[in-house]
Amino acid sequence: MPSTVVAAVLEADAADAQIAAERENAVVVAKSMTIDNEGGGADHIIVIQDVFTPSAYYGTEAPAEEEIDRHKITAIQGDIITLGEEDLKGVKCLGAMRVYSDGADADCFITVGYDHEE
């Protein structure tokens, strides 16, 4: 199971916090998540975001990119939170999986383990 570690970033910078790239004919499934806010400067709301471009359909030749929030959790300053597969059951991204926070914090680290499922 691959995993990626990122620091907490704002939604506007979420492209810099990409966990997994979009893969054709597959979804990205979150398997684990650890939020280390022990050294962070504040409480943070952490969001797993799904970013994809839908297929063209009647009347729309070039649909716009969609951004959908799939999971939210609050990380209290000083805490380390670990979520397992049961906690993340049903968190699937049709496109790229990104993570962002309500505040940028270079000392709040988010690790997400994931798999691609076809």
C-alpha positions in Angstrom: 0.0 0.0 0.0 1.6 3.3 -1.1 1.4 6.3 1.2 2.2 10.0 1.0 3.1 12.5 3.7 2.2 16.2 3.3 2.1 19.3 5.5 -1.2 21.0 6.1 -2.0 23.5 3.3 -4.9 25.7 2.4 -7.5 24.5 -0.2 -6.0 27.0 -2.7 -2.7 25.1 -2.5 -4.2 21.6 -2.4 -2.6 20.7 -5.8 0.7 20.8 -3.8 -0.7 18.2 -1.4 -1.8 15.5 -3.8 -1.8 12.1 -2.3 -2.5 10.0 -5.4 -2.9 10.8 -9.1 -6.0 10.0 -11.1 -5.8 6.7 -12.8 -8.0 5.7 -15.8 -10.7 3.1 -14.9 -9.7 3.0 -11.2 -10.7 4.8 -8.0 -8.4 5.8 -5.2 -9.4 4.2 -1.9 -8.2 5.7 1.4 -6.9 2.8 3.6 -5.2 4.7 6.5 -4.6 8.3 7.7 -2.3 9.7 10.4 -2.5 13.3 11.3 0.5 14.5 13.5 -0.5 17.8 14.9 1.6 17.4 18.0 3.9 20.3 17.0 1.2 22.2 15.1 0.3 25.8 15.8 -3.5 25.4 16.1 -6.5 23.0 15.7 -7.1 22.1 12.1 -9.9 20.7 10.0 -8.3 18.2 7.6 -10.2 17.3 4.4 -9.7 14.5 1.8 -10.7 16.0 -1.6 -11.6 14.2 -4.8 -10.6 16.1 -8.0 -11.7 14.8 -11.4 -13.0 15.9 -14.8 -16.2 14.1 -15.8 -16.6 12.7 -19.3 -18.1 14.9 -22.0 -21.9 14.5 -22.2 -24.7 15.9 -24.4 -24.6 19.6 -24.5 -21.2 19.9 -22.7 -18.1 19.0 -24.8 -15.6 20.1 -22.1 -16.9 19.7 -18.6 -15.2 21.6 -15.8 -13.0 20.0 -13.2 -15.0 18.9 -10.1 -13.7 19.1 -6.5 -15.7 17.1 -3.9 -14.8 16.8 -0.2 -15.0 13.1 0.7 -14.0 13.2 4.4 -13.4 15.7 7.2 -11.8 15.4 10.6 -10.7 17.9 13.2 -7.1 17.5 14.6 -6.7 19.2 17.9 -3.4 21.0 18.5 -1.0 18.6 20.3 -2.7 15.4 19.1 -1.8 12.6 16.8 -4.8 10.9 15.2 -4.7 7.5 13.4 -7.5 6.3 11.3 -7.7 2.8 10.0 -9.6 1.1 7.1 -12.8 0.8 9.2 -12.7 4.6 10.0 -12.2 5.4 6.3 -14.7 2.9 4.9 -16.4 4.4 1.8 -13.8 7.1 1.3 -13.1 6.7 -2.4 -11.9 9.3 -5.0 -12.9 9.0 -8.7 -9.9 11.2 -9.6 -6.9 12.5 -7.8 -6.9 12.4 -4.0 -5.7 15.6 -2.3 -5.6 16.7 1.3 -6.0 20.2 2.6 -6.6 22.1 5.9 -8.4 25.1 7.1 -5.0 26.6 7.9 -1.5 26.2 6.5 0.8 24.7 9.1 4.3 23.4 8.3 4.3 21.5 11.6 1.0 19.5 11.0 1.8 16.4 9.0 -0.8 14.2 7.2 0.1 10.7 6.0 -2.5 8.9 3.9 -2.2 5.3 2.8 -4.2 4.3 -0.3 -4.8 1.8 -3.0 -6.1 2.0 -6.5 -9.0 -0.3 -7.2 -10.4 -1.1 -10.6 
